[in-house]
Amino acid sequence: MEDTAARFSPQEQVASPRRAPSQQRSRERVGRMLAAASTLIAEQGSDAMRMGEVAERAGVSIGSLYQFFPDKRAIIWALAERYTAESQACISAALADVSDAEGLSQAFSELVDIYYRLFLAEPVMRDIWSGTQADKALRQLELADSRANAEFLSAVLKRLRPAADPVALETTALLVWQMGEAAMRLAISVGRDEGDRLVATYKRMALRELLAE
């Protein structure tokens, strides 16, 4: 699959880490930095997080932190990319072997439930997700992620409905996925009971469209 970062202009990549770690020791150090940032975001939110706090929590010098992350936005970008890669791997695996309508219904429902539980349980993911709305580069990353995930879904639809217009199936898959993103945002912004009802309703609506002949 195409590298997500390659889709953006240099101006849109300003949030990317300054350089990628090439040695095991450097990768471990970056891992500690991102873990520290995640903990701080969970405790106080990304707006309140400071670079000095990340370095202190990770046990590295501030200069070492800046070698890999020029600013706070770069850390948020790296965390967003990590969650994006993990989610794409999960979705690809869940949909890879779907070969009938029943399998699609089960796999799609389980994926929606997994996402909902993750965002309820992970304040870091919620913080990053809400932050994408104010950052053009992160919005582009989110859109690229949605398109990639929609491709997994449209591949299933094409297997189940080989005579259908492939462009129409791709459009349906992307719209269903984007509606799911919106439904999740709404669900985690309200009380749990109402959120549960919203997610259940979204699943029913989406499956009616996905399973339509």
Residue pairs with C-beta under 8 A, 6 or more apart in sequence:
1 88
1 148
4 81
4 84
4 141
4 144
4 145
4 148
5 13
5 16
5 81
7 140
7 144
8 137
8 140
8 141
12 136
12 137
12 140
13 137
14 73
14 137
15 73
15 74
15 76
15 77
15 135
15 137
15 138
16 74
16 77
16 78
17 30
17 68
17 69
17 70
17 74
17 77
17 78
18 66
18 67
18 68
18 69
18 70
18 74
19 67
19 68
21 27
21 29
21 30
21 68
26 68
29 58
29 60
29 64
29 68
30 68
32 58
32 59
32 60
33 54
33 55
33 58
33 60
33 65
33 68
33 69
33 75
34 75
34 78
34 79
34 82
35 58
36 53
36 54
36 55
36 57
36 58
37 49
37 54
37 75
37 79
38 79
38 124
39 57
40 49
40 53
40 54
40 57
41 49
41 79
41 123
41 124
41 127
41 128
42 122
42 123
42 124
42 127
45 127
46 72
46 76
46 127
46 128
46 131
49 72
49 75
50 72
51 62
51 65
51 66
51 69
51 71
51 72
52 62
54 65
54 75
55 61
55 62
55 64
55 65
58 65
68 74
69 75
69 78
73 135
76 128
76 131
76 135
76 138
77 137
77 138
77 141
79 124
79 128
80 128
80 132
80 138
80 141
80 142
81 141
83 125
83 128
84 141
84 145
87 115
87 145
87 149
88 145
88 148
88 149
88 152
90 111
90 114
91 111
91 149
91 152
92 152
94 107
94 110
94 111
95 104
95 107
95 111
95 152
95 153
95 155
95 156
96 152
97 103
98 104
98 107
98 156
98 159
99 159
99 160
100 160
101 160
101 211
104 156
104 160
104 210
104 211
105 207
105 211
108 153
108 203
108 206
108 207
108 210
109 203
109 207
112 180
112 199
112 202
112 203
112 206
113 199
115 180
115 184
116 184
116 187
116 188
116 195
116 199
118 125
119 125
119 126
119 129
119 184
119 188
120 188
120 192
120 195
126 188
128 138
129 142
129 185
130 185
131 138
132 138
132 139
132 141
132 142
133 139
142 181
146 174
146 177
146 178
146 181
147 174
149 177
150 170
150 173
150 174
150 176
150 177
150 178
151 170
151 173
153 173
153 176
153 177
153 210
154 166
154 169
154 170
154 172
154 173
154 174
157 164
157 169
157 172
157 173
157 210
158 164
158 166
158 169
161 169
161 213
172 209
172 210
173 210
176 206
176 209
176 210
179 202
179 205
179 206
180 202
180 206
183 198
183 199
183 202
184 199
186 195
186 198
187 194
187 195
187 196
187 198
187 199
187 202
188 195
190 198
